[in-house]
Amino acid sequence: MSDLQVWFNPECSKCRTAHSILAERGVAATYVDYLHEPPSVDQLRDLLAMLGTTDPRTIARTGEARWRELGLEEADDESVLVAMTENPILIERPIVIVDGRAVVARPPERLLELIDHGSD
């Protein structure tokens, strides 16, 4: 398995659970604190392609107060992507990426789809 990357928020219980799942299986990962190192619009587009979609709402935390404050419900996709880079709290987590594939690990056990597949 190539380098596994996790977009991670250390304050998030689901992120910590994902970390534990990987650690229990001895899977090394690079943890990216995306709140402090926000992805670019191009990185978000690449991620969406790995998820098999172009809709940024797939990875958006639409329940966040900031989502409503910015009036993103009716926004076009480009505006949502820009808002996510400027307000990374709007990005769902954890997101696990490996070998050109990705999964939003909610619940955290969804990451098994990638690591189990990678060991076939």
Sequence and secondary structure as in RCSB ss.txt:
>XXXX:A:sequence
MSDLQVWFNPECSKCRTAHSILAERGVAATYVDYLHEPPSVDQLRDLLAMLGTTDPRTIARTGEARWRELGLEEA
DDESVLVAMTENPILIERPIVIVDGRAVVARPPERLLELIDHGSD
>XXXX:A:secstr
    EEEE TT HHHHHHHHHHHHTT   EEEETTTS   HHHHHHHHHHHT   GGGGB TTSHHHHHTTGGG 
 HHHHHHHHHH GGGB S EEEETTEEEE SSGGGGHHHHHHHT 
